Amino acid sequence: MKTIELSQATGTLAEYATDLGDEPVILVAEATPVAALVSLKNLDPESLALSTHPEFLQIIAAARREVAEGRTVSLAEIKADLL
């Protein structure tokens, strides 16, 4: 992953996009990530739409909070419920 400090970014957006390759370019301001350039070469339109949809992002955030709180279900529990 390539990181570029915004104050040092002298190339055009087209130049950075052309040189992307498979790794994202992270733009940082005072060492804090503020933006990313990511290749969409192997990404289908549905995945892109879903990964940027606010409701989906809320669901993911809620799931991460549950995991952090230890509220998880084991594979054995899921199998027991299904059988």
C-alpha positions in Angstrom: 0.0 0.0 0.0 1.4 3.4 -1.0 0.9 6.4 1.3 1.2 10.0 0.0 1.2 13.1 2.2 -1.3 15.5 0.7 1.2 18.4 1.0 3.6 16.3 -1.1 1.1 15.2 -3.7 2.3 17.0 -6.8 1.0 14.6 -9.5 -2.4 14.8 -11.2 -5.2 12.5 -10.2 -4.9 10.8 -13.6 -1.2 10.1 -12.9 -1.9 8.5 -9.6 -4.9 6.5 -11.0 -2.7 5.2 -13.9 0.0 4.0 -11.5 -2.5 2.3 -9.0 -1.8 -1.3 -9.8 -3.5 -3.7 -7.3 -2.6 -1.7 -4.2 -4.5 1.3 -2.9 -2.9 4.7 -2.6 -3.8 6.3 0.7 -3.7 10.1 1.0 -2.8 11.3 4.4 -2.8 14.8 6.1 -0.4 15.0 9.0 -0.3 11.1 9.1 -4.1 10.8 9.3 -5.7 9.0 6.4 -8.2 11.3 4.6 -8.8 9.5 1.2 -7.9 6.5 -0.9 -7.5 5.7 -4.5 -8.6 2.1 -5.1 -8.6 0.2 -8.3 -12.0 -1.0 -9.5 -10.4 -3.4 -12.0 -11.7 -6.6 -10.4 -14.8 -5.1 -8.6 -18.3 -5.7 -9.9 -20.8 -2.8 -9.8 -23.0 -4.5 -7.1 -20.1 -4.8 -4.7 -19.2 -1.2 -5.2 -22.8 0.0 -4.6 -23.2 -2.2 -1.5 -19.9 -1.2 0.0 -20.7 2.5 -0.1 -24.4 2.3 0.9 -25.0 4.0 4.2 -27.5 1.4 5.5 -25.1 -1.4 4.8 -22.3 0.4 6.5 -24.5 0.8 9.6 -25.2 -2.9 9.6 -21.4 -3.6 9.5 -20.7 -1.1 12.3 -23.4 -2.7 14.5 -22.0 -6.2 13.8 -18.5 -5.0 14.7 -19.8 -3.6 18.0 -21.5 -6.9 18.8 -18.2 -8.8 18.2 -16.3 -6.3 20.3 -18.8 -6.8 23.1 -18.4 -10.6 22.9 -21.9 -11.1 21.5 -21.2 -13.9 19.1 -22.6 -17.2 18.1 -20.4 -20.3 17.6 -20.6 -22.5 14.6 -21.8 -25.4 17.0 -24.7 -23.2 18.2 -25.7 -22.4 14.6 -25.6 -26.0 13.6 -27.7 -27.0 16.7 -30.3 -24.4 15.7 -30.5 -25.7 12.1 -30.6 -29.4 12.8 
